[in-house]
Amino acid sequence: MFGRNTPIDLAQIRPTSKIALKMSCLAACGNNVEEAQKLYDFIASDINLPDTDVMPPSGFDKFKSSAEGIFGWLGEHKDSIVEGINMIQALRGGQAPVVATPPANVPPLP
């Protein structure tokens, strides 16, 4: 590639950010700055990359998002959960579960 006698190791290319791409192009070209610049321009001309790599979330951030998801799900399904608990308590107590039935023969509103 680019008139070079020794092949470029494309397995070293990591296009996660501009800095990572520049460093990996330099490593792939055997620290030849001119060829690394050509390779970088060839690869980066078509893609939009961030300047630096994004930091992975911390353990606390992962815990926080998981807890928010769990409490959000509980908030959305609280009526179903309460109904299930009431039915289990009624069955354990020997009582028939209380089921809400719509009123019969209700006249329509004028």
Secondary structure, DSSP 4 states (H G I P E B T S, - for coil): -TT-SSPP-GGG--TTSHHHHHHHHHHHTTT-HHHHHHHHHHHHTS----SSPPPPPPHHHHHHHHHHHHHHHHHHTHHHHHHHHHHHHHHHTTPPPP---PPSSPPPP-
